[in-house]
């Protein structure tokens, strides 16, 4: 996980402001907590199937039995698969929430709280900023493929449906993996990804959010 956004320094700056201190401090503290929550979900999802599902030709038959529902450790597998899915969803939600909190900090620190809390978004604050390196940085973040995937994913599972989360054994090559089905949202099509690919994608996106947080510090101080 990429480190580097000095939230303590940002909080110290906020404490020197004349107004809005309480909300801004709460936003900064919430971002730090979401960082911990995200890392918990990330590592729990990643390790959920360890010791239960094994890769390699010698494990192929047992893995097929998991798919069919009659493996020796089927109950442990069923629980592990739910743990994987729940924490994969948790990791995605935590990243999206961290981005929302970043937008609240930008709104409060650079835009004089132009947008009410309930109407604030990263798109709105970016559009409202004056041209400059920080605005460009936020625009680049929103053009990243994993930003679009995470945003569309969260909107889909909140308002429409959960994507199918399935364990598959590869027949064209050794190994197996959990896959999340592709989906469409507002004219954008997202392909099927493995849980490993999605978790790596959230790491990439979170690193970009941290970089934007560092850019916010540079902008306000």
Secondary structure as GFF3:
##gff-version 3
##sequence-region A 1 221
A	DSSP	alpha_helix	7	15	.	.	.	ID=ss1
A	DSSP	alpha_helix	21	47	.	.	.	ID=ss2
A	DSSP	three_ten_helix	57	59	.	.	.	ID=ss3
A	DSSP	alpha_helix	60	68	.	.	.	ID=ss4
A	DSSP	alpha_helix	74	110	.	.	.	ID=ss5
A	DSSP	three_ten_helix	117	119	.	.	.	ID=ss6
A	DSSP	alpha_helix	122	128	.	.	.	ID=ss7
A	DSSP	alpha_helix	133	142	.	.	.	ID=ss8
A	DSSP	alpha_helix	145	159	.	.	.	ID=ss9
A	DSSP	beta_strand	165	169	.	.	.	ID=ss10
A	DSSP	beta_strand	176	180	.	.	.	ID=ss11
A	DSSP	beta_strand	183	185	.	.	.	ID=ss12
A	DSSP	beta_strand	188	190	.	.	.	ID=ss13
A	DSSP	beta_strand	193	194	.	.	.	ID=ss14
A	DSSP	alpha_helix	195	220	.	.	.	ID=ss15
###
